[in-house]
Structure formats: structure tokens, C-alpha cells
Amino acid sequence: MELWEEKERKFSDVLTVKELMDYLAIGKNTAYDLLKSKKIKSIKIGRVYKIPKTEVHEYIRKSFAAK
């Protein structure tokens, strides 16, 4: 089993900001910057962001493609 697959199992299909931070190994400010700038698409329910994992994967793909 690869590390990516192992990490994948720990998270549901929709992430919270805290889970996004853990998933990408980023800090809180960076996570909120990515969401507010819409680099990672999300929905906001009340004060809580819900981030589809597919959008995180898309952000990663775009980030690697830009290099």
C-alpha cells in the first residue's frame, strides 16, 4: 500500500479546514487563504467550510501542472 492510499483512508469525501490542514500539511492561515481566494473550491455552511476532496485533488493537479 502506498502512502497516498493510506492517507486517503483517514479522510471522508468532504473535509473540514482542520482536515485540509492535515491532508496538505499546511497551516491555518494558508488553508483559509486557499479557500478565500477560491484556489480550492468549497461551500460554507454557516461559519463552517466544507471542502470536497475532489477539489483538493484538482488543486494539487493544477499546482503540479503549473511547474
Secondary structure, 3 states (H helix, E strand, C coil): CCHHHHHHHCCCCEECHHHHHHHHCCCHHHHHHHHHCCCCCCEEECCEEEEEHHHHHHHHHHHHHCC
